[in-house]
Amino acid sequence: MPELIGSPVRVEAAGEPPKLIDEFAGRAAGGEERVSVARMRSPAGWREPGQRPEFDEYTVVLSGALRVESEDGALDVAAGQGVLVRAGEWVRYSTPSGAEYIAVCLPAFSPETVHRDA
């Protein structure tokens, strides 16, 4: 039988100013280790430290734009577009003008496997 996810779990976010992360599936929302699915709502000017995660991260931008910096340069992902950052790649996310997006991590996101810059 299908299982309803009645509401997400609010997860603490890195970066400033604060953004909202609501996880529908993942370690925080029920202990799922295979995948995490989260809705992000990020204000204008938000930026987090760079990271080199141990998981693939697929992101689909619903509104606004997400800036994705890598060792090879930067790209802006607009509403209706997506991006894949593979495990082991250095990346830094920001939203200069604000954004709402869905992030899917395989395996599930964990603070121990994100490896943020100091």
N, C-alpha and C positions, 0 to 999 in steps of 0.2 A: 504494500500500500504506500502511496506517496506520503512523505513526511513534511508537514507544514513547518516552515521556519517563521514563527509568529512575530519575532522581532530580532533585530541584530544586537550584538554586544558592542558597547562603546569601548574602543581601544585607545590607550594613550598614544599621542602622536609626537614625533620628533620635529624639531624645527620651530621657527618663529616667523610671524605671529602664529598662534596655535591654529591647527586645522582639526576637523572632525573626521574620525574614522569609525565607521559602523561595520563590523564584521558579521556576515551572514553565515559563513562556514569557515572553519579554521580552528587553530589551537585554542583561542580565547572563547570561541563560540562552539563549545561542545567537544573539544579535544581532537578534532580532525587533523591528522598529520599529513594527509596526501595533498590537500589543496586548501588555499584560503581565498575567499571571495569577499571583497570589502568595497563599500561606497565611501569615497573621499569627498569632502567639501572643504576646499582650501581658499582662504581669503587672498586678496591682492597683496603682493609683497611677501608671501610665504616662501620660505626656502629652508631646506634641511641639509645637514652635513652630507658630504659624499659618502658612498658606501660601496662595498664589494660583496654582495650577498651570495649565499650558497643556493639560491633558488632562481628559477626563471620567473620573470614578472611580465605578464601581459596587462596592458592598460588601455582602456577605451575611454576617450574623453566625451562626456555628455554635453558639457557647456564650458565656455571659456577656452583656455589653452594651457597646456602643460609644457614647460621647458624641460628638456632632457639633455643634460651635459654628460659627455663621455670623454675618454682619453683621445678620441678622434675628432671632437668638436661638439657642436650643440645643434639640436633641432627643436622646433616648436610643433607640438601635436595639437591640432585644432579640434573643435567639436566635430564629431562624426568620423574621426580618425583614431587609429590605435598605434601602439608601439610595443615591441618585445625587447626586453633587456635580458640577456642570457646570464645564467649563473656564472660567477667569476668575473664579470665585467665591472669596471668601476663606473659608477653613475651618480649624478646628483640631480634631484628633482626640485623644481620651483614653479611658482605660479605668479608671474609678474602682475597679471591683471585678474587673477582669481580663476578657479575652475571647479567643476564637479566631474568626477570620473570614477570608473570601476576598475579595481586592481584584482588580478587573479594571480596567485603565487603557487608555483609547483616546485617542490613540495611546499607545504604551508609555511607562511611567514613565522619567524620566531626571533625575538630580540637577540638570541644567542647566535643566529645564523645570518644576521644582516651585516655585521662588521662595519659599523660607521667609523668615519675618520674622527680622530681626536680633536 
